[in-house]
């Protein structure tokens, strides 16, 4: 009996082991893989990670299951853990999706040096060739997979790797290699928008380089003809908004103004500037040596170093385009062409296909396209139209970063600090970890005149995102407002390094150089800024100021006239009045006309400036001075009095007014009008001759006289009557003559 029971127990145990140990059945690993996808779609990442680890155990660490496990860790922001998981199984050297995920984990963990080591040790070209030559299978997943799917997905993952390399090198301040990898990413997949955004938003390319990049993108190879036009139209909206047509800059010392067919005056300015620079180069060294800092040959200042660095670009687009094209071999190119050509033939019959013309119309309502249009209006100084478009956009997407940046700029231009406070408050509440939030706060404090908190918050913005150029520019502005030129230029120098393709840092550096009377260096920076944005009116205006400081009044007048033409033409096109911000431009043009003896034109420009910004003391003084030079002393005195009524402490106006009054009193026609012809002839016959550098004596007359309130007259011994022996000759007497 005992032996029979033992035999039955052993038979039962063997049967249980054969049937799975619990009554029989099997475990379907694919079922749990589908569960993982569902959990990730529902953002239940912790649950997904739990089952991902169990799937890895069941499949004995299949590469695709390890990848899913590491991806769940990445979604939970456990970057070091995900990177260790991939490295532990050594999948970064054999499995290209794991290699891509490892780079992204190290970047998010800010382990840039380790990422560089991975880039240098893993042969990505070998991995890419093995990926392309491997058979296409669904991998057990529904639909095309990023890991094991179609050829297009293979191109996307290769582009993703190049993009991640660019981000890593950019974080290491190697912007040359970063730009090269971004261009490679766009060539491997024209749909890799992040690479284009990095190039454009971080101002890495010049305007002409952006256009050349668009012309060389392999759109026809990777998309259908209609898609190519659609993608190109979308990408062109992201390009620079402040140029017309620019060619490569071959000589940094010249002013490369491109196609000026829209404005003939720009072409004339180009010729004039080039002629002036040749003739002025030798004069600059002799005219203003005492006003200028030591030249570059003596001291290599930080500003000169920036100019030297600009002459040696860290990146060549032609070299990068050639390298990107060479990396796409024949086998890769065939994989890129075939599926898209087939899709082009089949797409016409698809129920989801839309006509290209209809697509172009509908895409105008895209928030990105609207933001690009608003930015274009902003660079054209059409702030009202830009702000109106932004209001429509922000109703759709209230937290669009690109739109918010332009909105902050518009509010700063309008001086609407209440609205800016509201915008900054909302951004800080919802996105305290974004640089744009603290940038808005810093702009608000800078607008209300509190420099210390403004710098503190702008510094925080740059620490959160050190590549955020607007924060560096605003940081420099906060120092420039208090005439702290060195600190302002240091911030602008940093912005120049981060914004290679933007003209604004160069413009502001030139302004600061001009304020410290380093006119030669300022002019060089303005020409560099014009090489990027030749139609920018702010650069043209500052260049005219430098010409005026050099006393080249004809050249300055030419520059100011061209700038004024651009401003007025843009206002006419927009059917708006010229903004009051251009009052200094028309005043400066009036000064140039006055220096060139064109008094009537000078008077017209000063009066137009007064119309733009009424009750400006300096403009009233300028008008009075022109009237004085024209000989109209009465009108000049009137405007001087108006100016002093608004600014009574202006010494210049007071001095010129005194001179005009003295000259007016020396005019015989004025005396005739006051005293009458006969009385004046009688007075002139007995008038005592005027001694040098002395005032004429005034004797009491029976006839009516004009009241000169508070005029101080000093009587010398030779002008005092004999009956005034007891008067001290050094006494200054206040005399008033009543009618």
RAGIJO-V813990 format. One record per residue. N is the residue number from 0. RES is the residue in three letters. SS is DSSP state (a for helix, b for strand, c for the rest). PHI is phi in whole degrees, 0 to 359 (none if undefined). Layout:
((N & RES & SS & PHI) (N & RES & SS & PHI))
//
This chain:
((0 & UNK & c & none) (1 & UNK & a & 295) (2 & UNK & a & 293) (3 & UNK & a & 294) (4 & UNK & a & 292) (5 & UNK & a & 295) (6 & UNK & a & 294) (7 & UNK & a & 294) (8 & UNK & a & 295) (9 & UNK & a & 295) (10 & UNK & a & 294) (11 & UNK & a & 295) (12 & UNK & a & 295) (13 & UNK & a & 296) (14 & UNK & a & 294) (15 & UNK & a & 296) (16 & UNK & a & 295) (17 & UNK & a & 292) (18 & UNK & c & 265) (19 & UNK & c & 101) (20 & UNK & c & 83) (21 & UNK & c & 215) (22 & UNK & c & 94) (23 & UNK & c & 98) (24 & UNK & c & 111) (25 & UNK & c & 227) (26 & UNK & c & 251) (27 & UNK & c & 269) (28 & UNK & a & 295) (29 & UNK & a & 296) (30 & UNK & a & 298) (31 & UNK & a & 287) (32 & UNK & a & 295) (33 & UNK & a & 293) (34 & UNK & a & 298) (35 & UNK & a & 302) (36 & UNK & a & 297) (37 & UNK & a & 294) (38 & UNK & a & 296) (39 & UNK & a & 292) (40 & UNK & a & 296) (41 & UNK & c & 270) (42 & UNK & c & 62) (43 & UNK & c & 262) (44 & UNK & a & 291) (45 & UNK & a & 293) (46 & UNK & a & 296) (47 & UNK & a & 298) (48 & UNK & a & 295) (49 & UNK & a & 302) (50 & UNK & a & 284) (51 & UNK & a & 297) (52 & UNK & a & 294) (53 & UNK & a & 290) (54 & UNK & a & 296) (55 & UNK & a & 300) (56 & UNK & a & 295) (57 & UNK & a & 293) (58 & UNK & c & 270) (59 & UNK & c & 56) (60 & UNK & c & 60) (61 & UNK & c & 299) (62 & UNK & a & 305) (63 & UNK & a & 289) (64 & UNK & a & 283) (65 & UNK & a & 295) (66 & UNK & a & 299) (67 & UNK & a & 297) (68 & UNK & a & 296) (69 & UNK & a & 294) (70 & UNK & a & 293) (71 & UNK & a & 298) (72 & UNK & a & 296) (73 & UNK & a & 297) (74 & UNK & a & 295) (75 & UNK & c & 274) (76 & UNK & c & 64) (77 & UNK & c & 261) (78 & UNK & a & 290) (79 & UNK & a & 295) (80 & UNK & a & 294) (81 & UNK & a & 295) (82 & UNK & a & 297) (83 & UNK & a & 295) (84 & UNK & a & 300) (85 & UNK & a & 293) (86 & UNK & a & 291) (87 & UNK & a & 298) (88 & UNK & c & 270) (89 & UNK & c & 56) (90 & UNK & a & 274) (91 & UNK & a & 293) (92 & UNK & a & 263) (93 & UNK & c & 232) (94 & UNK & c & 230) (95 & UNK & a & 293) (96 & UNK & a & 297) (97 & UNK & a & 293) (98 & UNK & a & 299) (99 & UNK & a & 298) (100 & UNK & a & 293) (101 & UNK & a & 298) (102 & UNK & a & 299) (103 & UNK & a & 293) (104 & UNK & a & 297) (105 & UNK & a & 294) (106 & UNK & a & 293) (107 & UNK & a & 294) (108 & UNK & c & 279) (109 & UNK & c & 62) (110 & UNK & c & 266) (111 & UNK & a & 291) (112 & UNK & a & 295) (113 & UNK & a & 295) (114 & UNK & a & 296) (115 & UNK & a & 297) (116 & UNK & a & 298) (117 & UNK & a & 297) (118 & UNK & a & 299) (119 & UNK & a & 280) (120 & UNK & a & 262) (121 & UNK & c & 264) (122 & UNK & c & 276) (123 & UNK & a & 291) (124 & UNK & a & 294) (125 & UNK & a & 293) (126 & UNK & a & 298) (127 & UNK & a & 296) (128 & UNK & a & 294) (129 & UNK & a & 293) (130 & UNK & a & 292) (131 & UNK & a & 290) (132 & UNK & a & 274) (133 & UNK & c & 288) (134 & UNK & c & 293) (135 & UNK & c & 272) (136 & UNK & c & 221) (137 & UNK & c & 286) (138 & UNK & c & 66) (139 & UNK & c & 80) (140 & UNK & c & 260) (141 & UNK & c & 283) (142 & UNK & c & 76) (143 & UNK & c & 294) (144 & UNK & c & 255) (145 & UNK & c & 296) (146 & UNK & c & 271) (147 & UNK & c & 226) (148 & UNK & c & 256) (149 & UNK & c & 279) (150 & UNK & a & 297) (151 & UNK & a & 301) (152 & UNK & a & 293) (153 & UNK & a & 297) (154 & UNK & a & 297) (155 & UNK & a & 295) (156 & UNK & a & 288) (157 & UNK & a & 294) (158 & UNK & a & 295) (159 & UNK & a & 298) (160 & UNK & a & 295) (161 & UNK & a & 297) (162 & UNK & a & 297) (163 & UNK & a & 296) (164 & UNK & a & 299) (165 & UNK & a & 298) (166 & UNK & a & 296) (167 & UNK & a & 293) (168 & UNK & a & 291) (169 & UNK & a & 293) (170 & UNK & a & 295) (171 & UNK & c & 270) (172 & UNK & c & 66) (173 & UNK & c & 263) (174 & UNK & a & 287) (175 & UNK & a & 297) (176 & UNK & a & 294) (177 & UNK & a & 299) (178 & UNK & a & 298) (179 & UNK & a & 297) (180 & UNK & a & 290) (181 & UNK & a & 296) (182 & UNK & a & 295) (183 & UNK & a & 298) (184 & UNK & a & 298) (185 & UNK & a & 293) (186 & UNK & a & 286) (187 & UNK & a & 286) (188 & UNK & c & 208) (189 & UNK & c & 290) (190 & UNK & c & 272) (191 & UNK & c & 283) (192 & UNK & a & 296) (193 & UNK & a & 300) (194 & UNK & a & 293) (195 & UNK & a & 295) (196 & UNK & a & 297) (197 & UNK & a & 297) (198 & UNK & a & 293) (199 & UNK & a & 274) (200 & UNK & a & 292) (201 & UNK & c & 271) (202 & UNK & c & 54) (203 & UNK & c & 275) (204 & UNK & c & 248) (205 & UNK & c & 289) (206 & UNK & a & 298) (207 & UNK & a & 291) (208 & UNK & a & 291) (209 & UNK & a & 298) (210 & UNK & a & 295) (211 & UNK & a & 293) (212 & UNK & a & 298) (213 & UNK & a & 296) (214 & UNK & a & 289) (215 & UNK & a & 257) (216 & UNK & c & 292) (217 & UNK & c & 281) (218 & UNK & a & 295) (219 & UNK & a & 292) (220 & UNK & a & 281) (221 & UNK & a & 253) (222 & UNK & c & 207) (223 & UNK & c & 286) (224 & UNK & a & 297) (225 & UNK & a & 293) (226 & UNK & a & 297) (227 & UNK & a & 299) (228 & UNK & a & 294) (229 & UNK & a & 295) (230 & UNK & a & 294) (231 & UNK & a & 298) (232 & UNK & a & 297) (233 & UNK & a & 295) (234 & UNK & a & 291) (235 & UNK & a & 294) (236 & UNK & c & 292) (237 & UNK & c & 271) (238 & UNK & c & 286) (239 & UNK & c & 301) (240 & UNK & c & 257) (241 & UNK & c & 238) (242 & UNK & c & 215) (243 & UNK & c & 257) (244 & UNK & c & 213) (245 & UNK & c & 230) (246 & UNK & c & 258) (247 & UNK & c & 301) (248 & UNK & c & 275) (249 & UNK & c & 271) (250 & UNK & c & 225) (251 & UNK & c & 290) (252 & UNK & c & 276) (253 & UNK & c & 261) (254 & UNK & c & 259) (255 & UNK & c & 278) (256 & UNK & c & 272) (257 & UNK & c & 280) (258 & UNK & c & 288) (259 & UNK & c & 249) (260 & UNK & c & 294) (261 & UNK & c & 288) (262 & UNK & c & 226) (263 & UNK & a & 296) (264 & UNK & a & 296) (265 & UNK & a & 294) (266 & UNK & a & 297) (267 & UNK & a & 297) (268 & UNK & a & 296) (269 & UNK & a & 301) (270 & UNK & a & 296) (271 & UNK & a & 295) (272 & UNK & a & 294) (273 & UNK & a & 295) (274 & UNK & a & 294) (275 & UNK & a & 294) (276 & UNK & a & 295) (277 & UNK & a & 293) (278 & UNK & a & 279) (279 & UNK & a & 272) (280 & UNK & a & 301) (281 & UNK & a & 283) (282 & UNK & a & 287) (283 & UNK & a & 302) (284 & UNK & a & 290) (285 & UNK & a & 261) (286 & UNK & a & 280) (287 & UNK & c & 235) (288 & UNK & a & 294) (289 & UNK & a & 283) (290 & UNK & a & 262) (291 & UNK & c & 247) (292 & UNK & c & 285) (293 & UNK & c & 304) (294 & UNK & c & 286) (295 & UNK & c & 297) (296 & UNK & c & 293) (297 & UNK & c & 268) (298 & UNK & c & 226) (299 & UNK & c & 271) (300 & UNK & c & 288) (301 & UNK & a & 303) (302 & UNK & a & 295) (303 & UNK & a & 296) (304 & UNK & a & 295) (305 & UNK & a & 298) (306 & UNK & a & 297) (307 & UNK & a & 295) (308 & UNK & a & 294) (309 & UNK & a & 293) (310 & UNK & a & 285) (311 & UNK & c & 244) (312 & UNK & c & 295) (313 & UNK & c & 281) (314 & UNK & c & 210) (315 & UNK & c & 239) (316 & UNK & a & 295) (317 & UNK & a & 298) (318 & UNK & a & 296) (319 & UNK & a & 294) (320 & UNK & a & 296) (321 & UNK & a & 295) (322 & UNK & a & 294) (323 & UNK & a & 296) (324 & UNK & a & 291) (325 & UNK & a & 291) (326 & UNK & a & 289) (327 & UNK & c & 270) (328 & UNK & c & 280) (329 & UNK & a & 296) (330 & UNK & a & 292) (331 & UNK & a & 296) (332 & UNK & a & 296) (333 & UNK & a & 293) (334 & UNK & a & 293) (335 & UNK & a & 279) (336 & UNK & a & 273) (337 & UNK & a & 300) (338 & UNK & a & 297) (339 & UNK & a & 286) (340 & UNK & a & 295) (341 & UNK & a & 295) (342 & UNK & a & 294) (343 & UNK & a & 297) (344 & UNK & a & 286) (345 & UNK & a & 273) (346 & UNK & a & 289) (347 & UNK & c & 296) (348 & UNK & c & 269) (349 & UNK & c & 286) (350 & UNK & c & 292) (351 & UNK & c & 264) (352 & UNK & c & 286) (353 & UNK & c & 231) (354 & UNK & c & 300) (355 & UNK & a & 299) (356 & UNK & a & 297) (357 & UNK & a & 295) (358 & UNK & a & 296) (359 & UNK & a & 297) (360 & UNK & a & 289) (361 & UNK & a & 292) (362 & UNK & a & 289) (363 & UNK & a & 294) (364 & UNK & a & 272) (365 & UNK & c & 295) (366 & UNK & a & 296) (367 & UNK & a & 293) (368 & UNK & a & 292) (369 & UNK & a & 295) (370 & UNK & a & 296) (371 & UNK & a & 295) (372 & UNK & a & 294) (373 & UNK & a & 296) (374 & UNK & a & 294) (375 & UNK & a & 297) (376 & UNK & a & 297) (377 & UNK & a & 296) (378 & UNK & a & 290) (379 & UNK & c & 275) (380 & UNK & c & 65) (381 & UNK & c & 265) (382 & UNK & a & 290) (383 & UNK & a & 294) (384 & UNK & a & 293) (385 & UNK & a & 297) (386 & UNK & a & 292) (387 & UNK & a & 296) (388 & UNK & a & 293) (389 & UNK & a & 295) (390 & UNK & a & 298) (391 & UNK & a & 293) (392 & UNK & a & 294) (393 & UNK & a & 289) (394 & UNK & a & 291) (395 & UNK & a & 278) (396 & UNK & c & 225) (397 & UNK & c & 293) (398 & UNK & c & 235) (399 & UNK & c & 287) (400 & UNK & a & 299) (401 & UNK & a & 297) (402 & UNK & a & 291) (403 & UNK & a & 295) (404 & UNK & a & 297) (405 & UNK & a & 292) (406 & UNK & a & 297) (407 & UNK & a & 298) (408 & UNK & a & 297) (409 & UNK & a & 296) (410 & UNK & a & 296) (411 & UNK & a & 294) (412 & UNK & a & 293) (413 & UNK & a & 284) (414 & UNK & c & 74) (415 & UNK & c & 272) (416 & UNK & a & 286) (417 & UNK & a & 294) (418 & UNK & a & 295) (419 & UNK & a & 295) (420 & UNK & a & 299) (421 & UNK & a & 296) (422 & UNK & a & 297) (423 & UNK & a & 296) (424 & UNK & a & 297) (425 & UNK & a & 294) (426 & UNK & a & 295) (427 & UNK & a & 293) (428 & UNK & a & 296) (429 & UNK & a & 263) (430 & UNK & c & 227) (431 & UNK & c & 290) (432 & UNK & c & 263) (433 & UNK & c & 259) (434 & UNK & a & 293) (435 & UNK & a & 296) (436 & UNK & a & 296) (437 & UNK & a & 282) (438 & UNK & a & 297) (439 & UNK & a & 296) (440 & UNK & a & 296) (441 & UNK & a & 297) (442 & UNK & a & 296) (443 & UNK & a & 297) (444 & UNK & a & 294) (445 & UNK & a & 293) (446 & UNK & a & 292) (447 & UNK & c & 271) (448 & UNK & c & 88) (449 & UNK & c & 257) (450 & UNK & a & 287) (451 & UNK & a & 298) (452 & UNK & a & 295) (453 & UNK & a & 299) (454 & UNK & a & 293) (455 & UNK & a & 297) (456 & UNK & a & 285) (457 & UNK & a & 293) (458 & UNK & a & 295) (459 & UNK & a & 295) (460 & UNK & a & 297) (461 & UNK & a & 290) (462 & UNK & a & 286) (463 & UNK & a & 288) (464 & UNK & c & 214) (465 & UNK & c & 288) (466 & UNK & c & 266) (467 & UNK & c & 277) (468 & UNK & a & 300) (469 & UNK & a & 305) (470 & UNK & a & 293) (471 & UNK & a & 294) (472 & UNK & a & 295) (473 & UNK & a & 295) (474 & UNK & a & 298) (475 & UNK & a & 294) (476 & UNK & a & 299) (477 & UNK & a & 297) (478 & UNK & a & 280) (479 & UNK & a & 296) (480 & UNK & c & 296) (481 & UNK & c & 256) (482 & UNK & c & 60) (483 & UNK & c & 266) (484 & UNK & a & 293) (485 & UNK & a & 295) (486 & UNK & a & 294) (487 & UNK & a & 297) (488 & UNK & a & 293) (489 & UNK & a & 298) (490 & UNK & a & 294) (491 & UNK & a & 292) (492 & UNK & a & 298) (493 & UNK & a & 296) (494 & UNK & a & 297) (495 & UNK & a & 297) (496 & UNK & a & 294) (497 & UNK & a & 274) (498 & UNK & c & 234) (499 & UNK & c & 301) (500 & UNK & c & 266) (501 & UNK & c & 253) (502 & UNK & c & 272) (503 & UNK & a & 295) (504 & UNK & a & 302) (505 & UNK & a & 294) (506 & UNK & a & 299) (507 & UNK & a & 290) (508 & UNK & a & 296) (509 & UNK & a & 298) (510 & UNK & a & 298) (511 & UNK & a & 294) (512 & UNK & a & 297) (513 & UNK & a & 294) (514 & UNK & a & 292) (515 & UNK & c & 265) (516 & UNK & c & 67) (517 & UNK & c & 266) (518 & UNK & a & 291) (519 & UNK & a & 296) (520 & UNK & a & 292) (521 & UNK & a & 300) (522 & UNK & a & 298) (523 & UNK & a & 297) (524 & UNK & a & 292) (525 & UNK & a & 294) (526 & UNK & a & 293) (527 & UNK & a & 296) (528 & UNK & a & 296) (529 & UNK & a & 292) (530 & UNK & a & 293) (531 & UNK & a & 264) (532 & UNK & c & 229) (533 & UNK & c & 291) (534 & UNK & c & 259) (535 & UNK & c & 285) (536 & UNK & a & 289) (537 & UNK & a & 291) (538 & UNK & a & 295) (539 & UNK & a & 299) (540 & UNK & a & 297) (541 & UNK & a & 293) (542 & UNK & a & 295) (543 & UNK & a & 297) (544 & UNK & a & 298) (545 & UNK & a & 295) (546 & UNK & a & 299) (547 & UNK & a & 295) (548 & UNK & a & 296) (549 & UNK & c & 283) (550 & UNK & c & 68) (551 & UNK & c & 266) (552 & UNK & a & 289) (553 & UNK & a & 292) (554 & UNK & a & 295) (555 & UNK & a & 297) (556 & UNK & a & 297) (557 & UNK & a & 297) (558 & UNK & a & 294) (559 & UNK & a & 295) (560 & UNK & a & 297) (561 & UNK & a & 297) (562 & UNK & a & 297) (563 & UNK & a & 296) (564 & UNK & a & 296) (565 & UNK & a & 297) (566 & UNK & a & 296) (567 & UNK & a & 292) (568 & UNK & a & 295) (569 & UNK & a & 294) (570 & UNK & a & 295) (571 & UNK & a & 293) (572 & UNK & a & 297) (573 & UNK & c & 273) (574 & UNK & c & 56) (575 & UNK & c & 227) (576 & UNK & c & 281) (577 & UNK & c & 295) (578 & UNK & c & 291) (579 & UNK & a & 293) (580 & UNK & a & 293) (581 & UNK & a & 267) (582 & UNK & a & 303) (583 & UNK & a & 300) (584 & UNK & a & 299) (585 & UNK & a & 287) (586 & UNK & a & 294) (587 & UNK & a & 295) (588 & UNK & a & 295) (589 & UNK & a & 296) (590 & UNK & a & 298) (591 & UNK & a & 296) (592 & UNK & a & 297) (593 & UNK & a & 295) (594 & UNK & a & 295) (595 & UNK & c & 268) (596 & UNK & c & 66) (597 & UNK & c & 260) (598 & UNK & a & 291) (599 & UNK & a & 295) (600 & UNK & a & 295) (601 & UNK & a & 301) (602 & UNK & a & 297) (603 & UNK & a & 295) (604 & UNK & a & 291) (605 & UNK & a & 295) (606 & UNK & a & 293) (607 & UNK & a & 293) (608 & UNK & a & 297) (609 & UNK & a & 294) (610 & UNK & a & 292) (611 & UNK & a & 291) (612 & UNK & c & 222) (613 & UNK & c & 296) (614 & UNK & c & 59) (615 & UNK & c & 262) (616 & UNK & a & 303) (617 & UNK & a & 296) (618 & UNK & a & 294) (619 & UNK & a & 297) (620 & UNK & a & 296) (621 & UNK & a & 299) (622 & UNK & a & 295) (623 & UNK & a & 299) (624 & UNK & a & 294) (625 & UNK & a & 295) (626 & UNK & a & 299) (627 & UNK & a & 297) (628 & UNK & a & 292) (629 & UNK & c & 279) (630 & UNK & c & 90) (631 & UNK & c & 269) (632 & UNK & a & 290) (633 & UNK & a & 297) (634 & UNK & a & 293) (635 & UNK & a & 298) (636 & UNK & a & 298) (637 & UNK & a & 300) (638 & UNK & a & 290) (639 & UNK & a & 295) (640 & UNK & a & 295) (641 & UNK & a & 297) (642 & UNK & a & 294) (643 & UNK & a & 292) (644 & UNK & a & 295) (645 & UNK & a & 267) (646 & UNK & c & 217) (647 & UNK & c & 286) (648 & UNK & c & 265) (649 & UNK & c & 283) (650 & UNK & a & 291) (651 & UNK & a & 297) (652 & UNK & a & 296) (653 & UNK & a & 298) (654 & UNK & a & 294) (655 & UNK & a & 294) (656 & UNK & a & 299) (657 & UNK & a & 299) (658 & UNK & a & 297) (659 & UNK & a & 295) (660 & UNK & a & 295) (661 & UNK & a & 296) (662 & UNK & a & 294) (663 & UNK & a & 294) (664 & UNK & a & 290) (665 & UNK & c & 277) (666 & UNK & c & 278) (667 & UNK & a & 295) (668 & UNK & a & 295) (669 & UNK & a & 292) (670 & UNK & a & 295) (671 & UNK & a & 301) (672 & UNK & a & 292) (673 & UNK & a & 279) (674 & UNK & a & 266) (675 & UNK & c & 100) (676 & UNK & a & 295) (677 & UNK & a & 292) (678 & UNK & a & 298) (679 & UNK & a & 291) (680 & UNK & a & 296) (681 & UNK & a & 295) (682 & UNK & a & 290) (683 & UNK & a & 292) (684 & UNK & a & 293) (685 & UNK & c & 252) (686 & UNK & c & 288) (687 & UNK & c & 281) (688 & UNK & c & 301) (689 & UNK & c & 276) (690 & UNK & c & 280) (691 & UNK & c & 298) (692 & UNK & c & 57) (693 & UNK & c & 231) (694 & UNK & c & 280) (695 & UNK & c & 291) (696 & UNK & c & 285) (697 & UNK & c & 240) (698 & UNK & c & 257) (699 & UNK & c & 291) (700 & UNK & c & 239) (701 & UNK & c & 284) (702 & UNK & c & 283) (703 & UNK & c & 300) (704 & UNK & c & 224) (705 & UNK & c & 265) (706 & UNK & c & 273) (707 & UNK & c & 249) (708 & UNK & c & 289) (709 & UNK & c & 71) (710 & UNK & b & 283) (711 & UNK & b & 263) (712 & UNK & b & 238) (713 & UNK & b & 252) (714 & UNK & c & 259) (715 & UNK & c & 269) (716 & UNK & a & 300) (717 & UNK & a & 285) (718 & UNK & a & 259) (719 & UNK & c & 260) (720 & UNK & c & 295) (721 & UNK & c & 290) (722 & UNK & c & 275) (723 & UNK & c & 247) (724 & UNK & c & 290) (725 & UNK & c & 273) (726 & UNK & c & 271) (727 & UNK & c & 289) (728 & UNK & c & 294) (729 & UNK & c & 267) (730 & UNK & c & 281) (731 & UNK & b & 264) (732 & UNK & b & 253) (733 & UNK & b & 270) (734 & UNK & b & 238) (735 & UNK & c & 224) (736 & UNK & c & 253) (737 & UNK & c & 265) (738 & UNK & c & 287))
//
